[in-house]
């Protein structure tokens, strides 16, 4: 028998399960910050008691995954990601305790207004309600997202890739034991679904699920964005730019371009394209190419770039290629006539994620920061800085390239909304609309 | 010849027009608050110079509309709404000047963090970019939305119902003259489209248009919500509830229920359903029914309500009917066993817009305010209060029942998002990720 039984959930049962989760979330939403923190420390303790079962379940997932790798049905990178060591599991448990230490994003009084004597308007942050997390082989997402959901007062439905289903089931056994032990909330507040059918069923529940958070490949995110009316927190692409202006400090520009490309090429805030002002191109490009090539970066370029780099092997970038997220040690380089051409390029081909200008010219920097329509606009630093941890958010729920609700690196505040509470003593609108109409006071409190 | 030429815009030209508007918006976004206010006062002055042309264009729209009314192709209410008097037009012009006096929602520093020496993170509010407003016969929407867009630094595309196309064209002539006169922004920043085809074309431009604001019937809003990937600011339904708790003050409850229903029954924050705790039903219902009937309200009820109101003509509410927005002098009444049943009813049938509890029981009030998942939750006051002007927002962009971005009555803050600006001096991530790694400071400034 497996460490934890994994029963596929039928698509038809998903709506009912979501409804139960939403209902449990209503209770969770009304808990105090200390009650929620108590639940989190119970979860951490319960996970520590279940370490053996979780590791055993993960070994079973791993055994099946190894067969898939041998058959060429699974990448080695995916296999590596699903493996849990005792140290990695302890790190996940420590992460739950770290979330307990963060500020509660819900229940914050955002604004208070006296509309009239005895009629007070309060704008207060509240949990979104029910989250759905759809992730590929990443066991750490299970505990991290569950902890962030509970901390912010949201119920959550977890749907992991089938390659981590046994691991997820074992983790949920521990989480559910903690929820039951707390006596504070129904265990449906953290629900898991298994099997293939539930994803499409989840994506249809736009009245019940308030936010979908995908964690995985661009293809996964794009598939989810294109197949649901539920708001999705995430980004499909990270096509980030470094623009080296005419007035750039050359050494700085090269260091920033190299760091933006090579420090971790597989992630979304790595640079894909370097734009170089033509006035500095002759001086900058050969040194830039040397520095990139020293880090094994393959350079692709437009016609002018190739002209300046005749001694280097530079393939021509096709017109459609400027949209490409290489996520690898490959970079596209283009020479532009001026700042305006750089701005136009970024508007046309960028993904509104992160773009950086390198310049000593304050006016050029100001225009770039104002006019580039991206979540993160940077001056004289590497694109790799745009990240919730580096920004000091304590946790990162995701990175959003949407402009609404949450943009850029998103911390716990991305899991709350607000509501208006109006507290009266029998007031009716007729008295404020008649002749004579009673005036409002509208005093900020 | 008509007062202003109205040329239908071909669907194929809409994308180009939107691109030009977006580009003009980039300029608008970088203007100072005083530049934007100067543009608004120029628009007001230009409209005053064009009063005769606007009124003449409106007369032509009205003449055509009268024919449609006579043929039974247009409702009298719609006809009344499209009519402009000199006083109403002056009110629109005064409204533009009033918007200039509001706070600029863009350019606000929301947060500043020192990540490390010489590496400062700024979170700053910025315009969304390009708005599209789709409205039915409401000439006042043209100037109000244009003014709100400019104030917040957004470009805007206006698409009015065909019954006000001449009026809109005449107003835009005046607005464009003011924009040209300012020398600050291209007139494409406020663009109008005409004819039937452009709506569907606009709704496809999810990469270019950042927010759609519908102003019109529920059917219009729903059509737009169902036919675009662009975020929509609005609400299709307003199914609002008044719950009269066991511990309600009876006179207060009746006054609030009556005001919530009759003060302006056609609007979204009017109550459609009154829920009555069974412990107070026998005392409350006959008096409530008398008060409602004195205002010509037709009562519909569940079985128990009808039992308590045997002397009144009360039709039975069908199970599916609790979702209904009557928008008229009709109200549904239901007796519930307790607060939980009221909460369940509101969760199931409500539209998450505005719901009010009448009670002297602080615990019941707290649970209602916490657990009802609506944009506006009220205690002991009328649902009709949930409105941007009554809330003191100065302007109302719309009312949102979405939980993301903007919820409830939305003022100018609904037309901005934020971006992160990171200002460095050559910093690269390698130094913060190596061994030893340089630590971040993360000091709030």
HADDOCK unambig.tbl for C-alpha pairs under 7 A between the chains (distance, minus, plus):
assign (segid A and resid 26 and name CA) (segid B and resid 371 and name CA) 6.05 0.50 0.50
assign (segid A and resid 30 and name CA) (segid B and resid 370 and name CA) 6.34 0.50 0.50
assign (segid A and resid 115 and name CA) (segid B and resid 391 and name CA) 6.79 0.50 0.50
assign (segid A and resid 252 and name CA) (segid B and resid 426 and name CA) 5.46 0.50 0.50
assign (segid A and resid 256 and name CA) (segid B and resid 426 and name CA) 6.69 0.50 0.50
assign (segid A and resid 256 and name CA) (segid B and resid 428 and name CA) 5.95 0.50 0.50
assign (segid A and resid 259 and name CA) (segid B and resid 428 and name CA) 5.96 0.50 0.50
assign (segid A and resid 259 and name CA) (segid B and resid 429 and name CA) 6.69 0.50 0.50
assign (segid A and resid 259 and name CA) (segid B and resid 430 and name CA) 6.61 0.50 0.50
assign (segid A and resid 263 and name CA) (segid B and resid 430 and name CA) 6.21 0.50 0.50
assign (segid A and resid 369 and name CA) (segid B and resid 421 and name CA) 6.86 0.50 0.50
assign (segid A and resid 370 and name CA) (segid B and resid 30 and name CA) 6.36 0.50 0.50
assign (segid A and resid 371 and name CA) (segid B and resid 26 and name CA) 6.07 0.50 0.50
assign (segid A and resid 375 and name CA) (segid B and resid 419 and name CA) 4.90 0.50 0.50
assign (segid A and resid 375 and name CA) (segid B and resid 420 and name CA) 6.05 0.50 0.50
assign (segid A and resid 376 and name CA) (segid B and resid 419 and name CA) 5.99 0.50 0.50
assign (segid A and resid 376 and name CA) (segid B and resid 420 and name CA) 4.74 0.50 0.50
assign (segid A and resid 376 and name CA) (segid B and resid 421 and name CA) 5.92 0.50 0.50
assign (segid A and resid 377 and name CA) (segid B and resid 420 and name CA) 6.26 0.50 0.50
assign (segid A and resid 377 and name CA) (segid B and resid 421 and name CA) 4.97 0.50 0.50
assign (segid A and resid 377 and name CA) (segid B and resid 422 and name CA) 6.41 0.50 0.50
assign (segid A and resid 378 and name CA) (segid B and resid 421 and name CA) 5.62 0.50 0.50
assign (segid A and resid 378 and name CA) (segid B and resid 422 and name CA) 4.63 0.50 0.50
assign (segid A and resid 378 and name CA) (segid B and resid 423 and name CA) 5.97 0.50 0.50
assign (segid A and resid 379 and name CA) (segid B and resid 422 and name CA) 6.22 0.50 0.50
assign (segid A and resid 379 and name CA) (segid B and resid 423 and name CA) 4.93 0.50 0.50
assign (segid A and resid 379 and name CA) (segid B and resid 424 and name CA) 5.76 0.50 0.50
assign (segid A and resid 380 and name CA) (segid B and resid 423 and name CA) 6.64 0.50 0.50
assign (segid A and resid 380 and name CA) (segid B and resid 424 and name CA) 4.93 0.50 0.50
assign (segid A and resid 380 and name CA) (segid B and resid 425 and name CA) 5.25 0.50 0.50
assign (segid A and resid 380 and name CA) (segid B and resid 426 and name CA) 4.90 0.50 0.50
assign (segid A and resid 381 and name CA) (segid B and resid 424 and name CA) 5.18 0.50 0.50
assign (segid A and resid 381 and name CA) (segid B and resid 425 and name CA) 6.48 0.50 0.50
assign (segid A and resid 381 and name CA) (segid B and resid 426 and name CA) 4.94 0.50 0.50
assign (segid A and resid 381 and name CA) (segid B and resid 427 and name CA) 4.87 0.50 0.50
assign (segid A and resid 381 and name CA) (segid B and resid 428 and name CA) 6.00 0.50 0.50
assign (segid A and resid 382 and name CA) (segid B and resid 427 and name CA) 6.51 0.50 0.50
assign (segid A and resid 382 and name CA) (segid B and resid 428 and name CA) 5.11 0.50 0.50
assign (segid A and resid 382 and name CA) (segid B and resid 429 and name CA) 6.57 0.50 0.50
assign (segid A and resid 384 and name CA) (segid B and resid 429 and name CA) 6.14 0.50 0.50
assign (segid A and resid 385 and name CA) (segid B and resid 429 and name CA) 6.29 0.50 0.50
assign (segid A and resid 391 and name CA) (segid B and resid 115 and name CA) 6.80 0.50 0.50
assign (segid A and resid 392 and name CA) (segid B and resid 442 and name CA) 5.63 0.50 0.50
assign (segid A and resid 403 and name CA) (segid B and resid 417 and name CA) 6.07 0.50 0.50
assign (segid A and resid 404 and name CA) (segid B and resid 405 and name CA) 5.08 0.50 0.50
assign (segid A and resid 404 and name CA) (segid B and resid 417 and name CA) 6.48 0.50 0.50
assign (segid A and resid 405 and name CA) (segid B and resid 404 and name CA) 5.09 0.50 0.50
assign (segid A and resid 405 and name CA) (segid B and resid 405 and name CA) 3.72 0.50 0.50
assign (segid A and resid 417 and name CA) (segid B and resid 403 and name CA) 6.07 0.50 0.50
assign (segid A and resid 417 and name CA) (segid B and resid 404 and name CA) 6.49 0.50 0.50
assign (segid A and resid 419 and name CA) (segid B and resid 375 and name CA) 4.91 0.50 0.50
assign (segid A and resid 419 and name CA) (segid B and resid 376 and name CA) 5.98 0.50 0.50
assign (segid A and resid 420 and name CA) (segid B and resid 375 and name CA) 6.05 0.50 0.50
assign (segid A and resid 420 and name CA) (segid B and resid 376 and name CA) 4.73 0.50 0.50
assign (segid A and resid 420 and name CA) (segid B and resid 377 and name CA) 6.26 0.50 0.50
assign (segid A and resid 421 and name CA) (segid B and resid 369 and name CA) 6.85 0.50 0.50
assign (segid A and resid 421 and name CA) (segid B and resid 376 and name CA) 5.91 0.50 0.50
assign (segid A and resid 421 and name CA) (segid B and resid 377 and name CA) 4.97 0.50 0.50
assign (segid A and resid 421 and name CA) (segid B and resid 378 and name CA) 5.62 0.50 0.50
assign (segid A and resid 422 and name CA) (segid B and resid 377 and name CA) 6.42 0.50 0.50
assign (segid A and resid 422 and name CA) (segid B and resid 378 and name CA) 4.63 0.50 0.50
assign (segid A and resid 422 and name CA) (segid B and resid 379 and name CA) 6.21 0.50 0.50
assign (segid A and resid 423 and name CA) (segid B and resid 378 and name CA) 5.96 0.50 0.50
assign (segid A and resid 423 and name CA) (segid B and resid 379 and name CA) 4.91 0.50 0.50
assign (segid A and resid 423 and name CA) (segid B and resid 380 and name CA) 6.62 0.50 0.50
assign (segid A and resid 424 and name CA) (segid B and resid 379 and name CA) 5.75 0.50 0.50
assign (segid A and resid 424 and name CA) (segid B and resid 380 and name CA) 4.93 0.50 0.50
assign (segid A and resid 424 and name CA) (segid B and resid 381 and name CA) 5.19 0.50 0.50
assign (segid A and resid 425 and name CA) (segid B and resid 380 and name CA) 5.25 0.50 0.50
assign (segid A and resid 425 and name CA) (segid B and resid 381 and name CA) 6.48 0.50 0.50
assign (segid A and resid 426 and name CA) (segid B and resid 252 and name CA) 5.45 0.50 0.50
assign (segid A and resid 426 and name CA) (segid B and resid 256 and name CA) 6.71 0.50 0.50
assign (segid A and resid 426 and name CA) (segid B and resid 380 and name CA) 4.89 0.50 0.50
assign (segid A and resid 426 and name CA) (segid B and resid 381 and name CA) 4.95 0.50 0.50
assign (segid A and resid 427 and name CA) (segid B and resid 381 and name CA) 4.87 0.50 0.50
assign (segid A and resid 427 and name CA) (segid B and resid 382 and name CA) 6.51 0.50 0.50
assign (segid A and resid 428 and name CA) (segid B and resid 256 and name CA) 5.95 0.50 0.50
assign (segid A and resid 428 and name CA) (segid B and resid 259 and name CA) 5.97 0.50 0.50
assign (segid A and resid 428 and name CA) (segid B and resid 381 and name CA) 5.99 0.50 0.50
assign (segid A and resid 428 and name CA) (segid B and resid 382 and name CA) 5.10 0.50 0.50
assign (segid A and resid 429 and name CA) (segid B and resid 259 and name CA) 6.69 0.50 0.50
assign (segid A and resid 429 and name CA) (segid B and resid 382 and name CA) 6.55 0.50 0.50
assign (segid A and resid 429 and name CA) (segid B and resid 384 and name CA) 6.15 0.50 0.50
assign (segid A and resid 429 and name CA) (segid B and resid 385 and name CA) 6.28 0.50 0.50
assign (segid A and resid 430 and name CA) (segid B and resid 259 and name CA) 6.62 0.50 0.50
assign (segid A and resid 430 and name CA) (segid B and resid 263 and name CA) 6.22 0.50 0.50
assign (segid A and resid 442 and name CA) (segid B and resid 392 and name CA) 5.63 0.50 0.50
